[in-house]
Amino acid sequence: MGACLLLGAASPSPAPSPAAPHGPAAPQILSIWATPKVVHSGDLVQWTVRTSDDVTRVTAGIPNYEFALERRSAGRFWTAFRLPPNVPQMFKHEYKINVTAFGPGGHTTSSMSLRFE
Protein backbone atom coordinates (compact mmCIF):
# COMPACT_ATOMS: atom_id res chain seq x y z
CA MET A 1 0.00 0.00 0.00
CA GLY A 2 1.22 3.47 -0.77
CA ALA A 3 0.94 6.70 1.13
CA CYS A 4 -1.60 9.28 0.04
CA LEU A 5 -0.71 12.96 0.00
CA LEU A 6 -3.51 15.50 -0.32
CA LEU A 7 -2.46 18.98 -1.35
CA GLY A 8 -4.53 21.89 -0.18
CA ALA A 9 -6.84 19.70 1.92
CA ALA A 10 -7.66 20.55 5.48
CA SER A 11 -5.90 18.56 8.19
CA PRO A 12 -7.88 15.51 9.19
CA SER A 13 -9.70 15.64 12.51
CA PRO A 14 -8.29 13.44 15.24
CA ALA A 15 -10.04 10.11 15.59
CA PRO A 16 -12.52 9.98 18.45
CA SER A 17 -11.27 8.30 21.63
CA PRO A 18 -12.62 4.83 22.28
CA ALA A 19 -15.54 4.90 24.65
CA ALA A 20 -14.70 4.21 28.27
CA PRO A 21 -15.76 0.74 29.40
CA HIS A 22 -19.01 0.58 31.31
CA GLY A 23 -18.59 -0.50 34.92
CA PRO A 24 -15.55 -1.97 36.64
CA ALA A 25 -13.11 -4.23 34.80
CA ALA A 26 -13.18 -7.98 35.36
CA PRO A 27 -10.77 -9.18 38.05
CA GLN A 28 -7.56 -10.88 36.96
CA ILE A 29 -5.59 -13.85 38.30
CA LEU A 30 -1.93 -13.01 37.68
CA SER A 31 -0.27 -16.10 39.16
CA ILE A 32 -0.91 -19.21 41.22
CA TRP A 33 1.94 -20.72 43.22
CA ALA A 34 1.61 -24.11 44.90
CA THR A 35 4.02 -26.16 46.98
CA PRO A 36 4.61 -29.04 46.86
CA LYS A 37 3.64 -29.87 43.27
CA VAL A 38 3.11 -33.54 44.16
CA VAL A 39 1.50 -34.18 47.55
CA HIS A 40 1.44 -37.19 49.87
CA SER A 41 -0.49 -38.08 53.00
CA GLY A 42 0.55 -35.82 55.88
CA ASP A 43 2.09 -33.08 53.65
CA LEU A 44 1.74 -29.38 54.37
CA VAL A 45 0.27 -27.74 51.25
CA GLN A 46 0.61 -23.99 50.60
CA TRP A 47 -1.00 -21.92 47.83
CA THR A 48 -0.41 -18.27 47.00
CA VAL A 49 -2.56 -16.45 44.45
CA ARG A 50 -1.64 -13.04 43.04
CA THR A 51 -4.51 -11.06 41.52
CA SER A 52 -5.39 -7.59 40.33
CA ASP A 53 -5.76 -5.24 43.30
CA ASP A 54 -9.56 -4.97 42.93
CA VAL A 55 -10.13 -8.63 43.89
CA THR A 56 -12.01 -8.97 47.18
CA ARG A 57 -12.24 -12.76 47.49
CA VAL A 58 -10.51 -15.87 46.09
CA THR A 59 -11.79 -19.42 46.34
CA ALA A 60 -10.13 -22.71 45.37
CA GLY A 61 -11.51 -26.18 45.07
CA ILE A 62 -12.78 -29.10 43.10
CA PRO A 63 -16.40 -29.70 42.06
CA ASN A 64 -18.63 -29.92 45.16
CA TYR A 65 -15.94 -28.61 47.52
CA GLU A 66 -14.30 -25.19 47.71
CA PHE A 67 -12.87 -22.89 50.34
CA ALA A 68 -11.78 -19.27 50.61
CA LEU A 69 -8.15 -18.20 50.66
CA GLU A 70 -7.02 -15.66 53.24
CA ARG A 71 -6.55 -12.11 51.89
CA ARG A 72 -3.09 -10.94 52.98
CA SER A 73 -3.11 -7.56 51.18
CA ALA A 74 -4.44 -6.02 47.98
CA GLY A 75 -4.05 -8.65 45.27
CA ARG A 76 -2.41 -11.28 47.51
CA PHE A 77 -4.22 -14.35 48.83
CA TRP A 78 -2.85 -17.40 50.69
CA THR A 79 -3.80 -20.67 52.33
CA ALA A 80 -2.03 -23.60 53.96
CA PHE A 81 -3.38 -26.93 55.12
CA ARG A 82 -2.05 -30.32 56.14
CA LEU A 83 -3.32 -33.43 54.41
CA PRO A 84 -4.44 -36.18 56.77
CA PRO A 85 -2.20 -39.20 57.27
CA ASN A 86 -3.16 -42.55 55.74
CA VAL A 87 -5.40 -41.23 52.94
CA PRO A 88 -7.02 -44.20 51.13
CA GLN A 89 -5.56 -45.09 47.73
CA MET A 90 -8.83 -44.29 45.92
CA PHE A 91 -8.22 -40.55 46.59
CA LYS A 92 -4.70 -40.58 45.16
CA HIS A 93 -4.77 -39.19 41.63
CA GLU A 94 -4.46 -35.88 39.81
CA TYR A 95 -6.94 -33.14 40.71
CA LYS A 96 -7.88 -30.06 38.71
CA ILE A 97 -8.13 -27.22 41.22
CA ASN A 98 -10.30 -24.29 40.10
CA VAL A 99 -9.22 -20.91 41.48
CA THR A 100 -11.81 -18.13 41.22
CA ALA A 101 -11.23 -14.43 41.90
CA PHE A 102 -14.19 -12.18 42.70
CA GLY A 103 -14.31 -8.40 42.42
CA PRO A 104 -16.64 -5.51 41.57
CA GLY A 105 -16.36 -6.34 37.86
CA GLY A 106 -17.47 -9.96 38.28
CA HIS A 107 -15.32 -13.06 38.58
CA THR A 108 -12.71 -15.03 36.66
CA THR A 109 -11.51 -18.62 37.04
CA SER A 110 -8.19 -20.26 36.35
CA SER A 111 -7.04 -23.76 37.20
CA MET A 112 -4.01 -25.71 38.34
CA SER A 113 -3.21 -29.38 38.66
CA LEU A 114 -2.38 -31.10 41.93
CA ARG A 115 -1.10 -34.67 41.90
CA PHE A 116 -1.74 -36.75 45.02
CA GLU A 117 0.45 -39.84 45.32
C-alpha distance (Angstrom), angle and dihedral (degrees) to the residues before:
residue distance angle dihedral
M1 . . .
G2 3.76 . .
A3 3.75 131.8 .
C4 3.78 119.5 -102.6
L5 3.80 120.6 -138.6
L6 3.79 118.5 -166.1
L7 3.78 115.6 -162.8
G8 3.76 118.2 -150.9
A9 3.81 93.5 4.1
A10 3.75 121.8 131.2
S11 3.80 117.2 -103.3
P12 3.77 111.7 -91.1
S13 3.78 117.2 -105.2
P14 3.78 115.8 -109.5
A15 3.78 114.1 -96.8
P16 3.78 113.8 -100.8
S17 3.81 115.5 -99.9
P18 3.78 115.5 -104.9
A19 3.76 111.8 -97.2
A20 3.78 115.5 -96.4
P21 3.80 113.0 -105.4
H22 3.77 115.4 -99.4
G23 3.78 113.5 -114.4
P24 3.79 129.2 -11.4
A25 3.80 121.6 -33.3
A26 3.78 120.3 -103.3
P27 3.81 113.9 -93.5
Q28 3.79 118.3 -103.7
I29 3.81 133.0 -141.0
L30 3.81 105.4 -145.7
S31 3.81 100.1 179.3
I32 3.79 143.6 -10.2
W33 3.79 119.2 -153.3
A34 3.79 121.7 -170.5
T35 3.79 132.2 179.5
P36 2.95 129.5 -136.2
K37 3.81 101.3 24.4
V38 3.82 91.4 -156.8
V39 3.81 115.3 38.7
H40 3.79 133.1 -158.5
S41 3.79 134.3 -170.0
G42 3.80 110.3 -67.6
D43 3.85 95.4 19.0
L44 3.79 123.2 141.2
V45 3.83 107.3 -125.2
Q46 3.82 121.7 -159.7
W47 3.81 128.2 -173.1
T48 3.79 128.1 -173.8
V49 3.80 121.4 -171.5
R50 3.80 122.8 -167.3
T51 3.80 115.6 -159.7
S52 3.77 141.4 166.5
D53 3.81 110.1 -71.8
D54 3.83 93.7 -108.9
V55 3.82 93.3 67.4
T56 3.80 112.2 114.4
R57 3.81 101.0 179.6
V58 3.82 138.8 19.3
T59 3.79 126.0 -166.3
A60 3.80 130.4 -172.9
G61 3.75 131.3 -168.8
I62 3.75 152.7 102.2
P63 3.81 125.9 -88.9
N64 3.82 110.1 -59.7
Y65 3.81 94.0 12.1
E66 3.80 130.1 66.0
F67 3.77 138.3 147.2
A68 3.79 137.8 -166.5
L69 3.79 123.0 -104.5
E70 3.80 118.9 -134.3
R71 3.82 114.8 -102.6
R72 3.82 107.2 -129.1
S73 3.83 97.4 176.2
A74 3.80 139.3 -34.3
G75 3.79 106.4 -38.3
R76 3.83 96.1 -1.4
F77 3.80 123.8 104.3
W78 3.82 130.0 171.1
T79 3.78 144.3 178.3
A80 3.79 137.6 175.9
F81 3.78 130.2 -171.3
R82 3.78 138.3 164.9
L83 3.78 119.9 -125.4
P84 3.79 114.4 -129.9
P85 3.80 118.9 -104.4
N86 3.80 119.9 -107.0
V87 3.82 98.0 23.6
P88 3.84 109.1 -174.8
Q89 3.80 116.1 -104.0
M90 3.83 92.6 -116.7
F91 3.84 89.3 71.2
K92 3.80 94.2 51.9
H93 3.79 109.2 100.2
E94 3.80 139.9 90.0
Y95 3.80 117.4 -58.7
K96 3.79 128.5 -160.7
I97 3.80 106.2 -138.9
N98 3.81 114.8 -157.3
V99 3.80 114.5 -149.3
T100 3.81 115.5 -163.8
A101 3.80 126.4 -170.0
F102 3.81 119.6 -159.2
G103 3.80 126.8 -160.3
P104 3.80 142.4 145.8
G105 3.82 90.3 -75.5
G106 3.82 94.5 55.2
H107 3.78 128.4 -96.9
T108 3.79 140.9 -60.3
T109 3.80 131.0 -161.2
S110 3.78 132.2 -150.0
S111 3.78 129.0 171.4
M112 3.78 141.8 -142.6
S113 3.77 134.0 -170.8
L114 3.78 124.3 -118.2
R115 3.79 119.8 -170.6
F116 3.80 117.0 -153.9
E117 3.80 114.5 -162.2
